[in-house]
Amino acid sequence: PIYADMIVLDYLQYIAEIRGVEDENRIKEIAQVCGILEVMHKNVSELSKGYKQRVGLAHAMIHDPEILILDEPTSGLDPNQIIEIRNLIKEIGKKKTVILSTHILSEVEATCDRVIIINKGKIVADDRTENLRRTGGNENIVSISTQGADFNTLAEELKTIDGVIDVQEVMNDDFTAAQIITPSDNDLRPQIFRRIADKGWVLFEMMQEQQSLENIFRDLTTGGDIDEQ
């Protein structure tokens, strides 16, 4: 809702007046924070989508609010603009509480340090992002690269380990590679390592992947309409 026919400086002065901001240096200060000093003399209509987003942030922050609520702030931006806005939000978040409303879960992972997932108006998860990825969902994925056995032999042996849910093949020209699906509350890497060693196979790599927020979101909201995230 930025007036396209106004010069950026005039627009921010107008918003400052509406907000009762009396500090004459505030506009320059917020323009510097939002990285729009170089376009202050331009009409809003001349700006790229990324710069319009920045002007919108300056508008929202000019009266120095304690809480800033942003709805899909990177929607429609190109990859470079998305990175710029993400970095700007992170800088703002060092001093302010920033609430980011979005259904783009990659945006949440790249920007947020705390996640609240809401399904049908009820909070179904509320934790720091890394904690949610580590403990959320019902399954973990252990990726391995081995030599000494073909996939079918490897999978048959690993499926005998108590707790292994499934073993899926990963195409790899150099190794026999697989993804092992395990329960999220049980780290089976020691058993997997011992079983491969006992068979005399070579283990080149083993990594337990963190759950993506997308998988966690699906686990927590499956079976109902998603109102908000």
PyMOL commands that set and color helices and strands:
alter all, ss='L'
color gray80, all
select helices_A, chain A and resi 8-18+26-33+37-39+44-46+49-61+79-93+105-111+129-135+151-158+189-198+213-221
alter helices_A, ss='H'
color red, helices_A
select strands_A, chain A and resi 67-71+97-101+114-119+122-128+139-147+166-170+176-183+202-209
alter strands_A, ss='S'
color yellow, strands_A
deselect
rebuild
show_as cartoon
